[in-house]
Amino acid sequence: MRLFASIALTLAALVPARAEEIRVLAAGSLRGALTAVATEFEKSRGDHVTLVFGPAGALHDRIIGGEAFDVYATAAFPQARSLTEKGLARPSVLLARNKLCAVAPAKSPITRETLVESLLDPAVRPGTSTPKSDPAGDYALAFFRRIDEKRPGAFETLTGKAKILFGGGEPKSAEPRPQNQSLTHWLDEGAVDLLLVYCSGAIPMAEKSAGKYRAFPLPDLYDVAVEYGVALSPRASAAALDFYLTLLSPTGQAALRRAGFVPVAEPAAEQ
């Protein structure tokens, strides 16, 4: 019996472990960073990572509605924390930080220094993402509230004229973006005078435009904290746990930094 047991154990060790399927629901702004991490993870482990990108708020609601996931990465940490509070995720943690930027045509007179005054100009039309569905829209509203603290009445003025253009779940009045076209489509068409988007995407967008657009962060006085979070399903496999931890490892954090984010768990020697 001992001989047969020994042979069985030997044969089991020779049989390769079945590859795991890891389902990741993530904010669209994380596409570049998470794709890079997932590619290297698959090469080293053999497990398959299915990345589903979309507006983080909409993905959050899909999870609450019962959609299966292993890892959820959001542009708004409170969304990850809420899943933990509802018992739908293990303790959630900060993943990275970002900033909100304005993108304007290079010929526009709007600058970082004049952004607030420009926004309060009745003729200037800002374009934003969809609040609740996409955290970028919520951060834009937080920015408007910061302005309102200094300029009472500004929030009502700005929300009244801001055009919700992207981010999923847009109201019927929103203008659909042509498939495969950049967010700058609306600047090109003159639908808006500037866009409020994440700096991780805004800066590369401007750099690739050959001088057609400029991107700059919000003025320090009106800046808002943009914090990303990540949560792990209570039913996640060991492989999914490894991917979750990889995002928080120096390797994952370095990938986020290269993609324009501010890491929260990268060793000082590697920054």
C-alpha positions as protocol buffer text, in pm:
chain_id: "A"
residue {
  index: 1
  type: MET
  ca { x: 0 y: 0 z: 0 }
}
residue {
  index: 2
  type: ARG
  ca { x: 283 y: 234 z: 85 }
}
residue {
  index: 3
  type: LEU
  ca { x: 438 y: 172 z: -256 }
}
residue {
  index: 4
  type: PHE
  ca { x: 112 y: 251 z: -436 }
}
residue {
  index: 5
  type: ALA
  ca { x: 64 y: 566 z: -226 }
}
residue {
  index: 6
  type: SER
  ca { x: 417 y: 679 z: -310 }
}
residue {
  index: 7
  type: ILE
  ca { x: 359 y: 620 z: -683 }
}
residue {
  index: 8
  type: ALA
  ca { x: 30 y: 811 z: -668 }
}
residue {
  index: 9
  type: LEU
  ca { x: 195 y: 1110 z: -502 }
}
residue {
  index: 10
  type: THR
  ca { x: 475 y: 1107 z: -758 }
}
residue {
  index: 11
  type: LEU
  ca { x: 231 y: 1099 z: -1049 }
}
residue {
  index: 12
  type: ALA
  ca { x: 26 y: 1380 z: -895 }
}
residue {
  index: 13
  type: ALA
  ca { x: 337 y: 1594 z: -873 }
}
residue {
  index: 14
  type: LEU
  ca { x: 405 y: 1534 z: -1242 }
}
residue {
  index: 15
  type: VAL
  ca { x: 58 y: 1648 z: -1350 }
}
residue {
  index: 16
  type: PRO
  ca { x: 59 y: 2024 z: -1406 }
}
residue {
  index: 17
  type: ALA
  ca { x: -187 y: 2217 z: -1190 }
}
residue {
  index: 18
  type: ARG
  ca { x: -494 y: 2340 z: -1375 }
}
residue {
  index: 19
  type: ALA
  ca { x: -470 y: 2707 z: -1470 }
}
residue {
  index: 20
  type: GLU
  ca { x: -699 y: 2934 z: -1269 }
}
residue {
  index: 21
  type: GLU
  ca { x: -933 y: 3190 z: -1422 }
}
residue {
  index: 22
  type: ILE
  ca { x: -911 y: 3527 z: -1242 }
}
residue {
  index: 23
  type: ARG
  ca { x: -1190 y: 3775 z: -1312 }
}
residue {
  index: 24
  type: VAL
  ca { x: -1094 y: 4139 z: -1254 }
}
residue {
  index: 25
  type: LEU
  ca { x: -1343 y: 4424 z: -1275 }
}
residue {
  index: 26
  type: ALA
  ca { x: -1154 y: 4753 z: -1301 }
}
residue {
  index: 27
  type: ALA
  ca { x: -1192 y: 5123 z: -1371 }
}
residue {
  index: 28
  type: GLY
  ca { x: -1120 y: 5210 z: -1734 }
}
residue {
  index: 29
  type: SER
  ca { x: -845 y: 5450 z: -1631 }
}
residue {
  index: 30
  type: LEU
  ca { x: -647 y: 5148 z: -1504 }
}
residue {
  index: 31
  type: ARG
  ca { x: -646 y: 4973 z: -1842 }
}
residue {
  index: 32
  type: GLY
  ca { x: -280 y: 5033 z: -1928 }
}
residue {
  index: 33
  type: ALA
  ca { x: -137 y: 4953 z: -1586 }
}
residue {
  index: 34
  type: LEU
  ca { x: -347 y: 4645 z: -1514 }
}
residue {
  index: 35
  type: THR
  ca { x: -299 y: 4503 z: -1862 }
}
residue {
  index: 36
  type: ALA
  ca { x: 78 y: 4524 z: -1814 }
}
residue {
  index: 37
  type: VAL
  ca { x: 60 y: 4357 z: -1471 }
}
residue {
  index: 38
  type: ALA
  ca { x: -178 y: 4085 z: -1595 }
}
residue {
  index: 39
  type: THR
  ca { x: 44 y: 4004 z: -1894 }
}
residue {
  index: 40
  type: GLU
  ca { x: 349 y: 3944 z: -1675 }
}
residue {
  index: 41
  type: PHE
  ca { x: 141 y: 3757 z: -1416 }
}
residue {
  index: 42
  type: GLU
  ca { x: 10 y: 3516 z: -1678 }
}
residue {
  index: 43
  type: LYS
  ca { x: 360 y: 3453 z: -1811 }
}
residue {
  index: 44
  type: SER
  ca { x: 500 y: 3371 z: -1469 }
}
residue {
  index: 45
  type: ARG
  ca { x: 209 y: 3164 z: -1334 }
}
residue {
  index: 46
  type: GLY
  ca { x: 15 y: 3026 z: -1628 }
}
residue {
  index: 47
  type: ASP
  ca { x: -315 y: 3143 z: -1483 }
}
residue {
  index: 48
  type: HIS
  ca { x: -548 y: 3351 z: -1702 }
}
residue {
  index: 49
  type: VAL
  ca { x: -657 y: 3699 z: -1599 }
}
residue {
  index: 50
  type: THR
  ca { x: -982 y: 3824 z: -1751 }
}
residue {
  index: 51
  type: LEU
  ca { x: -988 y: 4202 z: -1735 }
}
residue {
  index: 52
  type: VAL
  ca { x: -1326 y: 4375 z: -1756 }
}
residue {
  index: 53
  type: PHE
  ca { x: -1292 y: 4754 z: -1775 }
}
residue {
  index: 54
  type: GLY
  ca { x: -1566 y: 5011 z: -1736 }
}
residue {
  index: 55
  type: PRO
  ca { x: -1690 y: 5302 z: -1524 }
}
residue {
  index: 56
  type: ALA
  ca { x: -1603 y: 5198 z: -1168 }
}
residue {
  index: 57
  type: GLY
  ca { x: -1936 y: 5309 z: -1024 }
}
residue {
  index: 58
  type: ALA
  ca { x: -2129 y: 5100 z: -1274 }
}
residue {
  index: 59
  type: LEU
  ca { x: -1905 y: 4799 z: -1202 }
}
residue {
  index: 60
  type: HIS
  ca { x: -1962 y: 4850 z: -829 }
}
residue {
  index: 61
  type: ASP
  ca { x: -2338 y: 4835 z: -885 }
}
residue {
  index: 62
  type: ARG
  ca { x: -2302 y: 4521 z: -1096 }
}
residue {
  index: 63
  type: ILE
  ca { x: -2117 y: 4349 z: -810 }
}
residue {
  index: 64
  type: ILE
  ca { x: -2391 y: 4450 z: -567 }
}
residue {
  index: 65
  type: GLY
  ca { x: -2636 y: 4308 z: -818 }
}
residue {
  index: 66
  type: GLY
  ca { x: -2464 y: 3971 z: -799 }
}
residue {
  index: 67
  type: GLU
  ca { x: -2202 y: 3973 z: -1076 }
}
residue {
  index: 68
  type: ALA
  ca { x: -1913 y: 3740 z: -1002 }
}
residue {
  index: 69
  type: PHE
  ca { x: -1564 y: 3885 z: -955 }
}
residue {
  index: 70
  type: ASP
  ca { x: -1234 y: 3799 z: -796 }
}
residue {
  index: 71
  type: VAL
  ca { x: -1070 y: 4143 z: -781 }
}
residue {
  index: 72
  type: TYR
  ca { x: -1233 y: 4485 z: -805 }
}
residue {
  index: 73
  type: ALA
  ca { x: -1016 y: 4791 z: -870 }
}
residue {
  index: 74
  type: THR
  ca { x: -1187 y: 5128 z: -854 }
}
residue {
  index: 75
  type: ALA
  ca { x: -1096 y: 5493 z: -901 }
}
residue {
  index: 76
  type: ALA
  ca { x: -1281 y: 5574 z: -578 }
}
residue {
  index: 77
  type: PHE
  ca { x: -1163 y: 5398 z: -263 }
}
residue {
  index: 78
  type: PRO
  ca { x: -1503 y: 5441 z: -86 }
}
residue {
  index: 79
  type: GLN
  ca { x: -1658 y: 5214 z: -349 }
}
residue {
  index: 80
  type: ALA
  ca { x: -1418 y: 4932 z: -260 }
}
residue {
  index: 81
  type: ARG
  ca { x: -1475 y: 4995 z: 109 }
}
residue {
  index: 82
  type: SER
  ca { x: -1852 y: 4979 z: 64 }
}
residue {
  index: 83
  type: LEU
  ca { x: -1823 y: 4628 z: -79 }
}
residue {
  index: 84
  type: THR
  ca { x: -1631 y: 4526 z: 233 }
}
residue {
  index: 85
  type: GLU
  ca { x: -1895 y: 4684 z: 455 }
}
residue {
  index: 86
  type: LYS
  ca { x: -2167 y: 4491 z: 270 }
}
residue {
  index: 87
  type: GLY
  ca { x: -1978 y: 4164 z: 316 }
}
residue {
  index: 88
  type: LEU
  ca { x: -1911 y: 4135 z: -58 }
}
residue {
  index: 89
  type: ALA
  ca { x: -1534 y: 4176 z: -30 }
}
residue {
  index: 90
  type: ARG
  ca { x: -1249 y: 4119 z: 211 }
}
residue {
  index: 91
  type: PRO
  ca { x: -1090 y: 4428 z: 370 }
}
residue {
  index: 92
  type: SER
  ca { x: -1025 y: 4680 z: 92 }
}
residue {
  index: 93
  type: VAL
  ca { x: -705 y: 4881 z: 64 }
}
residue {
  index: 94
  type: LEU
  ca { x: -567 y: 5183 z: -118 }
}
residue {
  index: 95
  type: LEU
  ca { x: -420 y: 5097 z: -456 }
}
residue {
  index: 96
  type: ALA
  ca { x: -284 y: 5428 z: -588 }
}
residue {
  index: 97
  type: ARG
  ca { x: -352 y: 5799 z: -613 }
}
residue {
  index: 98
  type: ASN
  ca { x: -424 y: 6018 z: -914 }
}
residue {
  index: 99
  type: LYS
  ca { x: -514 y: 6379 z: -987 }
}
residue {
  index: 100
  type: LEU
  ca { x: -778 y: 6558 z: -1186 }
}
residue {
  index: 101
  type: CYS
  ca { x: -654 y: 6758 z: -1484 }
}
residue {
  index: 102
  type: ALA
  ca { x: -803 y: 7000 z: -1732 }
}
residue {
  index: 103
  type: VAL
  ca { x: -742 y: 6942 z: -2102 }
}
residue {
  index: 104
  type: ALA
  ca { x: -783 y: 7240 z: -2334 }
}
residue {
  index: 105
  type: PRO
  ca { x: -684 y: 7325 z: -2690 }
}
residue {
  index: 106
  type: ALA
  ca { x: -331 y: 7466 z: -2711 }
}
residue {
  index: 107
  type: LYS
  ca { x: -471 y: 7788 z: -2859 }
}
residue {
  index: 108
  type: SER
  ca { x: -708 y: 7837 z: -2565 }
}
residue {
  index: 109
  type: PRO
  ca { x: -623 y: 8118 z: -2321 }
}
residue {
  index: 110
  type: ILE
  ca { x: -723 y: 7894 z: -2028 }
}
residue {
  index: 111
  type: THR
  ca { x: -432 y: 7803 z: -1799 }
}
residue {
  index: 112
  type: ARG
  ca { x: -394 y: 7644 z: -1459 }
}
residue {
  index: 113
  type: GLU
  ca { x: -375 y: 7991 z: -1305 }
}
residue {
  index: 114
  type: THR
  ca { x: -690 y: 8115 z: -1480 }
}
residue {
  index: 115
  type: LEU
  ca { x: -889 y: 7788 z: -1470 }
}
residue {
  index: 116
  type: VAL
  ca { x: -1135 y: 7888 z: -1198 }
}
residue {
  index: 117
  type: GLU
  ca { x: -1203 y: 8232 z: -1343 }
}
residue {
  index: 118
  type: SER
  ca { x: -1243 y: 8076 z: -1685 }
}
residue {
  index: 119
  type: LEU
  ca { x: -1491 y: 7819 z: -1557 }
}
residue {
  index: 120
  type: LEU
  ca { x: -1701 y: 8095 z: -1405 }
}
residue {
  index: 121
  type: ASP
  ca { x: -1712 y: 8271 z: -1740 }
}
residue {
  index: 122
  type: PRO
  ca { x: -2064 y: 8202 z: -1880 }
}
residue {
  index: 123
  type: ALA
  ca { x: -1913 y: 8140 z: -2225 }
}
residue {
  index: 124
  type: VAL
  ca { x: -1680 y: 7860 z: -2112 }
}
residue {
  index: 125
  type: ARG
  ca { x: -1830 y: 7509 z: -2122 }
}
residue {
  index: 126
  type: PRO
  ca { x: -1658 y: 7227 z: -1929 }
}
residue {
  index: 127
  type: GLY
  ca { x: -1703 y: 6862 z: -2018 }
}
residue {
  index: 128
  type: THR
  ca { x: -1709 y: 6595 z: -1746 }
}
residue {
  index: 129
  type: SER
  ca { x: -1766 y: 6228 z: -1689 }
}
residue {
  index: 130
  type: THR
  ca { x: -2088 y: 6086 z: -1543 }
}
residue {
  index: 131
  type: PRO
  ca { x: -2126 y: 6130 z: -1165 }
}
residue {
  index: 132
  type: LYS
  ca { x: -2213 y: 5811 z: -970 }
}
residue {
  index: 133
  type: SER
  ca { x: -2145 y: 5591 z: -1272 }
}
residue {
  index: 134
  type: ASP
  ca { x: -1785 y: 5710 z: -1306 }
}
residue {
  index: 135
  type: PRO
  ca { x: -1580 y: 5850 z: -1014 }
}
residue {
  index: 136
  type: ALA
  ca { x: -1419 y: 6105 z: -1248 }
}
residue {
  index: 137
  type: GLY
  ca { x: -1758 y: 6275 z: -1262 }
}
residue {
  index: 138
  type: ASP
  ca { x: -1782 y: 6273 z: -883 }
}
residue {
  index: 139
  type: TYR
  ca { x: -1435 y: 6425 z: -855 }
}
residue {
  index: 140
  type: ALA
  ca { x: -1539 y: 6699 z: -1096 }
}
residue {
  index: 141
  type: LEU
  ca { x: -1835 y: 6778 z: -871 }
}
residue {
  index: 142
  type: ALA
  ca { x: -1601 y: 6783 z: -569 }
}
residue {
  index: 143
  type: PHE
  ca { x: -1388 y: 7035 z: -758 }
}
residue {
  index: 144
  type: PHE
  ca { x: -1694 y: 7250 z: -821 }
}
residue {
  index: 145
  type: ARG
  ca { x: -1779 y: 7234 z: -450 }
}
residue {
  index: 146
  type: ARG
  ca { x: -1428 y: 7351 z: -361 }
}
residue {
  index: 147
  type: ILE
  ca { x: -1480 y: 7650 z: -587 }
}
residue {
  index: 148
  type: ASP
  ca { x: -1819 y: 7712 z: -424 }
}
residue {
  index: 149
  type: GLU
  ca { x: -1651 y: 7736 z: -84 }
}
residue {
  index: 150
  type: LYS
  ca { x: -1465 y: 8044 z: -210 }
}
residue {
  index: 151
  type: ARG
  ca { x: -1729 y: 8163 z: -455 }
}
residue {
  index: 152
  type: PRO
  ca { x: -2077 y: 8092 z: -313 }
}
residue {
  index: 153
  type: GLY
  ca { x: -2318 y: 7997 z: -587 }
}
residue {
  index: 154
  type: ALA
  ca { x: -2046 y: 7859 z: -814 }
}
residue {
  index: 155
  type: PHE
  ca { x: -2153 y: 7497 z: -766 }
}
residue {
  index: 156
  type: GLU
  ca { x: -2499 y: 7561 z: -904 }
}
residue {
  index: 157
  type: THR
  ca { x: -2355 y: 7763 z: -1191 }
}
residue {
  index: 158
  type: LEU
  ca { x: -2096 y: 7503 z: -1285 }
}
residue {
  index: 159
  type: THR
  ca { x: -2319 y: 7197 z: -1257 }
}
residue {
  index: 160
  type: GLY
  ca { x: -2581 y: 7383 z: -1456 }
}
residue {
  index: 161
  type: LYS
  ca { x: -2355 y: 7436 z: -1757 }
}
residue {
  index: 162
  type: ALA
  ca { x: -2117 y: 7138 z: -1740 }
}
residue {
  index: 163
  type: LYS
  ca { x: -2177 y: 6886 z: -2018 }
}
residue {
  index: 164
  type: ILE
  ca { x: -2177 y: 6520 z: -1916 }
}
residue {
  index: 165
  type: LEU
  ca { x: -2011 y: 6348 z: -2208 }
}
residue {
  index: 166
  type: PHE
  ca { x: -1865 y: 6013 z: -2110 }
}
residue {
  index: 167
  type: GLY
  ca { x: -1820 y: 5758 z: -1832 }
}
residue {
  index: 168
  type: GLY
  ca { x: -2120 y: 5531 z: -1884 }
}
residue {
  index: 169
  type: GLY
  ca { x: -2474 y: 5581 z: -1768 }
}
residue {
  index: 170
  type: GLU
  ca { x: -2491 y: 5919 z: -1937 }
}
residue {
  index: 171
  type: PRO
  ca { x: -2827 y: 6093 z: -1935 }
}
residue {
  index: 172
  type: LYS
  ca { x: -3023 y: 6093 z: -2260 }
}
residue {
  index: 173
  type: SER
  ca { x: -2908 y: 6448 z: -2323 }
}
residue {
  index: 174
  type: ALA
  ca { x: -2543 y: 6339 z: -2335 }
}
residue {
  index: 175
  type: GLU
  ca { x: -2370 y: 6338 z: -2670 }
}
residue {
  index: 176
  type: PRO
  ca { x: -2241 y: 5990 z: -2762 }
}
residue {
  index: 177
  type: ARG
  ca { x: -1874 y: 5966 z: -2850 }
}
residue {
  index: 178
  type: PRO
  ca { x: -1803 y: 5815 z: -3191 }
}
residue {
  index: 179
  type: GLN
  ca { x: -1660 y: 5465 z: -3155 }
}
residue {
  index: 180
  type: ASN
  ca { x: -1280 y: 5446 z: -3125 }
}
residue {
  index: 181
  type: GLN
  ca { x: -1244 y: 5825 z: -3105 }
}
residue {
  index: 182
  type: SER
  ca { x: -1056 y: 6009 z: -2832 }
}
residue {
  index: 183
  type: LEU
  ca { x: -1224 y: 6213 z: -2563 }
}
residue {
  index: 184
  type: THR
  ca { x: -1082 y: 6517 z: -2742 }
}
residue {
  index: 185
  type: HIS
  ca { x: -1349 y: 6461 z: -3008 }
}
residue {
  index: 186
  type: TRP
  ca { x: -1570 y: 6705 z: -2820 }
}
residue {
  index: 187
  type: LEU
  ca { x: -1296 y: 6968 z: -2813 }
}
residue {
  index: 188
  type: ASP
  ca { x: -1243 y: 6921 z: -3185 }
}
residue {
  index: 189
  type: GLU
  ca { x: -1615 y: 6961 z: -3251 }
}
residue {
  index: 190
  type: GLY
  ca { x: -1641 y: 7267 z: -3024 }
}
residue {
  index: 191
  type: ALA
  ca { x: -1896 y: 7098 z: -2796 }
}
residue {
  index: 192
  type: VAL
  ca { x: -1692 y: 7205 z: -2491 }
}
residue {
  index: 193
  type: ASP
  ca { x: -1397 y: 7433 z: -2419 }
}
residue {
  index: 194
  type: LEU
  ca { x: -1217 y: 7200 z: -2178 }
}
residue {
  index: 195
  type: LEU
  ca { x: -1238 y: 6851 z: -2034 }
}
residue {
  index: 196
  type: LEU
  ca { x: -1194 y: 6746 z: -1670 }
}
residue {
  index: 197
  type: VAL
  ca { x: -1027 y: 6403 z: -1668 }
}
residue {
  index: 198
  type: TYR
  ca { x: -769 y: 6205 z: -1473 }
}
residue {
  index: 199
  type: CYS
  ca { x: -414 y: 6335 z: -1511 }
}
residue {
  index: 200
  type: SER
  ca { x: -293 y: 5978 z: -1578 }
}
residue {
  index: 201
  type: GLY
  ca { x: -485 y: 5993 z: -1905 }
}
residue {
  index: 202
  type: ALA
  ca { x: -485 y: 6367 z: -1971 }
}
residue {
  index: 203
  type: ILE
  ca { x: -108 y: 6415 z: -1981 }
}
residue {
  index: 204
  type: PRO
  ca { x: -40 y: 6133 z: -2233 }
}
residue {
  index: 205
  type: MET
  ca { x: -338 y: 6258 z: -2435 }
}
residue {
  index: 206
  type: ALA
  ca { x: -181 y: 6602 z: -2463 }
}
residue {
  index: 207
  type: GLU
  ca { x: 168 y: 6464 z: -2528 }
}
residue {
  index: 208
  type: LYS
  ca { x: 43 y: 6251 z: -2817 }
}
residue {
  index: 209
  type: SER
  ca { x: -149 y: 6540 z: -2975 }
}
residue {
  index: 210
  type: ALA
  ca { x: 164 y: 6700 z: -3127 }
}
residue {
  index: 211
  type: GLY
  ca { x: 97 y: 7026 z: -2948 }
}
residue {
  index: 212
  type: LYS
  ca { x: -275 y: 7040 z: -3027 }
}
residue {
  index: 213
  type: TYR
  ca { x: -383 y: 7020 z: -2662 }
}
residue {
  index: 214
  type: ARG
  ca { x: -250 y: 7115 z: -2320 }
}
residue {
  index: 215
  type: ALA
  ca { x: -312 y: 6933 z: -1992 }
}
residue {
  index: 216
  type: PHE
  ca { x: -260 y: 7076 z: -1644 }
}
residue {
  index: 217
  type: PRO
  ca { x: -365 y: 6979 z: -1289 }
}
residue {
  index: 218
  type: LEU
  ca { x: -618 y: 7173 z: -1085 }
}
residue {
  index: 219
  type: PRO
  ca { x: -490 y: 7473 z: -887 }
}
residue {
  index: 220
  type: ASP
  ca { x: -360 y: 7361 z: -548 }
}
residue {
  index: 221
  type: LEU
  ca { x: -621 y: 7566 z: -361 }
}
residue {
  index: 222
  type: TYR
  ca { x: -904 y: 7373 z: -531 }
}
residue {
  index: 223
  type: ASP
  ca { x: -742 y: 7032 z: -571 }
}
residue {
  index: 224
  type: VAL
  ca { x: -936 y: 6718 z: -475 }
}
residue {
  index: 225
  type: ALA
  ca { x: -801 y: 6387 z: -345 }
}
residue {
  index: 226
  type: VAL
  ca { x: -827 y: 6110 z: -605 }
}
residue {
  index: 227
  type: GLU
  ca { x: -774 y: 5776 z: -432 }
}
residue {
  index: 228
  type: TYR
  ca { x: -803 y: 5435 z: -599 }
}
residue {
  index: 229
  type: GLY
  ca { x: -893 y: 5122 z: -407 }
}
residue {
  index: 230
  type: VAL
  ca { x: -885 y: 4747 z: -459 }
}
residue {
  index: 231
  type: ALA
  ca { x: -1101 y: 4476 z: -307 }
}
residue {
  index: 232
  type: LEU
  ca { x: -1085 y: 4094 z: -310 }
}
residue {
  index: 233
  type: SER
  ca { x: -1387 y: 3867 z: -329 }
}
residue {
  index: 234
  type: PRO
  ca { x: -1441 y: 3643 z: -23 }
}
residue {
  index: 235
  type: ARG
  ca { x: -1466 y: 3353 z: -269 }
}
residue {
  index: 236
  type: ALA
  ca { x: -1143 y: 3436 z: -453 }
}
residue {
  index: 237
  type: SER
  ca { x: -898 y: 3154 z: -522 }
}
residue {
  index: 238
  type: ALA
  ca { x: -536 y: 3145 z: -411 }
}
residue {
  index: 239
  type: ALA
  ca { x: -438 y: 3256 z: -762 }
}
residue {
  index: 240
  type: ALA
  ca { x: -671 y: 3557 z: -741 }
}
residue {
  index: 241
  type: LEU
  ca { x: -521 y: 3645 z: -403 }
}
residue {
  index: 242
  type: ASP
  ca { x: -177 y: 3635 z: -562 }
}
residue {
  index: 243
  type: PHE
  ca { x: -287 y: 3873 z: -838 }
}
residue {
  index: 244
  type: TYR
  ca { x: -441 y: 4107 z: -580 }
}
residue {
  index: 245
  type: LEU
  ca { x: -115 y: 4108 z: -384 }
}
residue {
  index: 246
  type: THR
  ca { x: 84 y: 4157 z: -705 }
}
residue {
  index: 247
  type: LEU
  ca { x: -99 y: 4486 z: -761 }
}
residue {
  index: 248
  type: LEU
  ca { x: 21 y: 4599 z: -419 }
}
residue {
  index: 249
  type: SER
  ca { x: 372 y: 4463 z: -463 }
}
residue {
  index: 250
  type: PRO
  ca { x: 668 y: 4671 z: -587 }
}
residue {
  index: 251
  type: THR
  ca { x: 611 y: 4521 z: -934 }
}
residue {
  index: 252
  type: GLY
  ca { x: 247 y: 4626 z: -948 }
}
residue {
  index: 253
  type: GLN
  ca { x: 308 y: 4964 z: -793 }
}
residue {
  index: 254
  type: ALA
  ca { x: 589 y: 5037 z: -1039 }
}
residue {
  index: 255
  type: ALA
  ca { x: 351 y: 4956 z: -1327 }
}
residue {
  index: 256
  type: LEU
  ca { x: 101 y: 5203 z: -1184 }
}
residue {
  index: 257
  type: ARG
  ca { x: 370 y: 5470 z: -1154 }
}
residue {
  index: 258
  type: ARG
  ca { x: 473 y: 5418 z: -1517 }
}
residue {
  index: 259
  type: ALA
  ca { x: 109 y: 5463 z: -1614 }
}
residue {
  index: 260
  type: GLY
  ca { x: 95 y: 5804 z: -1447 }
}
residue {
  index: 261
  type: PHE
  ca { x: -42 y: 5713 z: -1105 }
}
residue {
  index: 262
  type: VAL
  ca { x: 107 y: 5790 z: -764 }
}
residue {
  index: 263
  type: PRO
  ca { x: 193 y: 5459 z: -591 }
}
residue {
  index: 264
  type: VAL
  ca { x: 102 y: 5410 z: -227 }
}
residue {
  index: 265
  type: ALA
  ca { x: 311 y: 5100 z: -152 }
}
residue {
  index: 266
  type: GLU
  ca { x: 631 y: 5131 z: -352 }
}
residue {
  index: 267
  type: PRO
  ca { x: 964 y: 5111 z: -165 }
}
residue {
  index: 268
  type: ALA
  ca { x: 1148 y: 5442 z: -158 }
}
residue {
  index: 269
  type: ALA
  ca { x: 1454 y: 5290 z: -327 }
}
residue {
  index: 270
  type: GLU
  ca { x: 1241 y: 5199 z: -631 }
}
residue {
  index: 271
  type: GLN
  ca { x: 1066 y: 5532 z: -678 }
}
